Amino acid sequence: MTVRVAPIASTDVPMVSEFLHNHLNPRLSADEWAQSMTAPWRVAAPNHGFMLIDEARNPAVVGAYLAFYADRTIDGVRESFCNLAGWCVLPEYRFHSVRLLKALLAQDGYHFTDLSPSGSVVPINTRLGFQFVDTTLAAVPNLPWPGIPGRGRVSSDPSEIERTLTGEELRRYLDHRQARAARHVVLRTADQWCYVVFRRDRPKNLPLFASIVYVSNPAVFQRMFRQFTRHLLMRHGLPATLVELRLAGHRPTPSVVIGSPRRKMVRSPTLRPDQIDYLYSELVCVPF
């Protein structure tokens, strides 16, 4: 057998990123893939995922499954996560695809998340013990609602975000401020604030949507939701928002519930799906 599975080391990133540019998403250049593969937060990551190497092709990368690692505190307990990210294998090597997944899952001590599995991957994950996260999704038009003095402030200014956030939320922002797909907003009332992370999403290849990744304070988010969506329209040029109801803490009005949202999955011996958020993952690192 000339095809072997190997961890993606930092020295392998250039050739893996070239492979992903050529075979997974050419909209991202090889340099952009390389930058996206390297998480901006501090973590003792064992690898960047795993790759298939065909030694008979000089050798050559013929498949890759990316991973992002992070240490998180959940209910006061330190937990280690491995987020399964882009998975691409050349057609003639598809027989070897599951070897990449098994190599990732064989790593001990991690909770595993898969936040953008394709339709063919979902049943594989299910057989391997993954559970579904509630991804009930609403699409909301971003309208030019009139501003109301004294009803709070919405800002994407980095200096204002840093002045506003404290404690764990400030650390999350500092960890993600260089993440290539993450966009940051702070919502402020007289005595409370909410930190929001969103990404530009491309359903049907239309880059018109803000997808909410993280909401620190759903009560403030609900109270200031119209100001927030107005900000997305006026400052970021995004005419619509996609938000999971479990993140928002409510169903916005007006909105339309999406019938078949993309699934998100988790495999953990101790954590429940509702304890999972989308920070420290490909959703903030890869602007696909």
C-alpha positions in Angstrom: 0.0 0.0 0.0 1.5 3.3 -1.0 -1.2 5.5 0.6 -0.5 6.5 4.2 -2.2 8.7 6.8 0.0 11.3 8.5 -0.7 14.2 10.9 -0.5 17.7 9.3 2.5 19.4 10.9 3.2 23.1 10.6 5.7 22.4 7.9 3.1 20.6 5.9 0.6 23.5 5.8 1.9 25.0 2.5 1.3 21.8 0.5 -2.0 21.0 2.2 -3.2 24.5 1.6 -2.3 24.2 -2.1 -4.2 20.9 -2.2 -7.3 22.5 -0.6 -7.1 25.5 -3.0 -7.0 23.2 -6.0 -9.5 20.6 -4.9 -11.8 21.9 -2.1 -12.4 25.7 -2.5 -10.5 27.6 -5.2 -12.2 30.8 -4.1 -9.6 30.9 -1.3 -6.0 31.2 -2.5 -3.4 28.8 -1.2 -2.0 31.6 1.1 -5.5 32.2 2.4 -6.0 28.6 3.2 -2.6 28.5 5.0 -3.6 31.5 7.1 -7.0 30.0 7.8 -5.5 26.7 8.9 -3.5 28.3 11.7 -5.8 29.2 14.7 -5.0 32.6 16.2 -5.6 31.5 19.8 -3.0 29.8 22.0 -3.4 26.1 22.2 -1.0 23.1 22.4 -2.4 21.6 19.2 -1.0 18.2 18.2 -1.5 18.8 14.5 -3.6 20.7 12.0 -5.6 17.5 11.2 -4.5 14.5 9.1 -3.6 14.0 5.4 -3.4 11.2 2.9 0.0 10.8 1.2 0.5 8.7 -1.9 4.2 7.7 -1.8 4.0 6.6 -5.4 3.3 10.1 -6.6 6.6 11.6 -5.5 4.9 11.8 -2.8 1.8 13.8 -3.1 -1.1 15.0 -0.9 -4.3 13.2 -2.1 -6.6 14.0 0.8 -6.9 16.1 4.0 -9.1 16.5 7.0 -8.4 19.7 8.9 -8.9 20.1 12.6 -8.9 23.0 15.1 -8.1 22.5 18.7 -9.0 24.5 21.8 -9.1 24.3 25.6 -12.4 25.6 26.9 -13.9 26.1 30.4 -17.4 24.5 30.5 -19.3 24.9 33.8 -16.0 25.5 35.6 -14.3 22.5 34.1 -11.4 22.7 31.7 -12.2 20.7 28.5 -10.3 20.0 25.4 -12.0 20.2 22.0 -11.1 19.0 18.5 -13.2 20.7 15.8 -13.4 18.6 12.5 -13.1 21.0 9.6 -12.6 20.7 5.8 -12.5 17.2 4.5 -11.4 16.6 0.9 -10.1 13.5 -0.8 -9.4 13.0 -4.5 -12.1 10.7 -6.1 -9.7 7.9 -6.9 -8.7 7.7 -3.1 -12.2 7.9 -1.6 -11.8 4.4 -0.3 -9.2 5.8 2.1 -11.4 8.7 3.3 -12.6 7.2 6.6 -9.0 6.5 7.6 -8.6 10.3 8.1 -11.7 10.5 10.3 -10.6 7.5 12.3 -7.2 9.0 12.9 -8.8 12.2 14.2 -11.2 10.3 16.5 -8.5 8.0 17.8 -6.9 11.0 19.7 -7.7 10.6 23.4 -9.0 13.3 25.7 -11.0 15.4 23.2 -14.6 16.4 22.7 -15.2 16.4 18.9 -17.4 18.8 17.0 -18.4 18.8 13.3 -20.1 22.1 12.6 -20.5 21.9 8.8 -20.8 18.3 7.8 -22.0 17.6 4.3 -25.0 15.4 3.7 -22.9 12.3 3.1 -20.9 12.9 6.3 -23.9 13.1 8.6 -24.8 9.4 8.5 -21.1 8.5 9.0 -20.9 10.7 12.1 -24.1 9.3 13.4 -22.8 5.7 13.2 -19.7 6.9 15.1 -21.7 8.3 18.0 -22.1 12.0 17.1 -25.2 13.7 18.3 -27.1 16.6 16.7 -27.0 20.2 18.0 -30.4 22.1 17.8 -29.8 24.2 14.7 -33.4 25.6 14.2 -32.6 28.6 12.1 -34.4 31.8 11.2 -33.7 34.2 8.3 -34.2 37.8 9.2 -34.3 40.8 6.8 -31.9 43.6 7.9 -34.0 46.7 7.7 -33.1 50.4 8.1 -35.0 50.7 11.4 -35.0 54.2 12.7 -32.5 54.9 15.5 -34.0 55.7 18.9 -31.9 58.0 21.1 -31.1 56.4 24.5 -31.9 52.9 23.4 -28.3 51.7 23.4 -25.3 51.7 21.1 -24.0 49.2 18.6 -20.4 49.3 17.5 -17.8 47.3 15.5 -15.0 49.5 16.6 -12.2 47.4 18.0 -11.2 50.0 20.6 -14.8 50.3 21.9 -15.2 46.5 22.0 -12.0 46.2 24.1 -13.1 49.0 26.4 -16.5 47.4 26.9 -15.8 43.7 27.4 -14.4 42.3 30.6 -13.3 39.0 32.0 -13.9 35.8 30.0 -15.7 37.7 27.1 -12.7 40.0 26.7 -10.4 37.0 26.5 -12.7 35.4 23.8 -12.5 38.6 21.8 -8.7 38.8 22.1 -8.5 35.1 21.0 -10.6 35.8 17.9 -9.8 39.3 16.8 -7.4 37.9 14.2 -9.6 35.0 13.1 -10.2 35.4 9.4 -13.9 34.7 9.3 -15.0 36.3 12.5 -16.6 39.7 12.7 -17.2 41.4 16.1 -19.9 43.7 17.4 -20.7 44.9 20.9 -24.3 46.0 21.9 -24.4 48.4 24.9 -27.3 49.6 27.1 -27.0 51.9 30.1 -25.9 49.0 32.4 -25.4 45.9 30.3 -23.7 44.7 27.1 -23.6 41.8 24.7 -20.7 40.6 22.6 -21.7 39.1 19.2 -19.6 37.3 16.7 -20.9 36.8 13.2 -19.5 35.6 9.8 -20.4 36.5 6.3 -22.1 33.4 4.8 -22.8 32.4 1.2 -25.9 30.3 0.9 -26.3 29.4 -2.8 -23.0 31.3 -3.3 -24.6 34.7 -2.5 -22.4 36.6 0.1 -25.4 38.5 1.5 -25.9 37.0 4.9 -24.6 37.5 8.4 -24.5 34.2 10.2 -24.5 34.5 14.0 -21.7 32.5 15.6 -21.9 33.6 19.2 -24.1 35.7 21.5 -22.8 36.4 25.1 -26.1 37.9 26.5 -29.3 36.7 24.8 -31.4 39.1 26.8 -29.6 42.2 25.6 -29.4 40.7 22.1 -33.2 40.3 22.0 -33.7 43.8 23.3 -31.4 45.4 20.8 -31.9 43.0 17.9 -33.4 45.6 15.5 -30.5 48.0 16.2 -28.1 45.2 15.6 -29.6 44.2 12.2 -29.7 47.8 11.2 -26.0 48.0 12.0 -25.3 45.0 9.8 -27.2 46.6 6.9 -25.8 50.1 7.2 -22.2 49.4 8.3 -21.5 45.9 6.8 -23.7 46.0 3.7 -25.5 42.7 4.6 -29.2 42.6 3.8 -30.1 39.5 5.9 -29.2 37.6 9.0 -29.2 33.9 9.7 -29.5 33.1 13.4 -30.1 29.9 15.3 -32.9 30.3 17.8 -30.9 28.7 20.6 -28.3 31.4 20.2 -30.7 34.3 19.9 -32.8 33.2 22.9 -35.9 34.2 20.9 -37.4 34.1 17.4 -37.0 37.5 15.8 -39.8 39.4 14.2 -40.1 39.5 11.2 -38.3 36.2 10.3 -38.7 33.0 8.4 -37.7 29.6 9.9 -35.5 27.7 7.5 -36.8 24.2 6.8 -33.5 22.3 6.4 -30.7 24.1 8.1 -27.2 22.7 7.9 -26.6 20.1 10.7 -24.1 20.5 13.5 -22.8 17.6 15.5 -20.9 16.7 18.6 -19.3 13.6 20.1 -18.6 13.8 23.8 -18.7 11.4 26.7 -19.8 14.1 29.2 -21.0 17.3 27.4 -24.6 17.8 26.1 -25.1 19.3 22.7 -26.7 22.4 24.2 -23.4 23.2 26.0 -21.6 23.6 22.6 -21.0 26.9 21.0 -19.2 27.7 17.7 -16.2 29.7 18.8 -12.7 28.2 18.5 -13.7 26.4 15.3 -13.5 26.5 11.5 -16.6 28.8 11.5 -14.4 31.7 12.8 -11.2 30.7 11.0 -12.1 29.7 7.4 -14.0 32.3 5.3 -15.5 29.7 2.9 
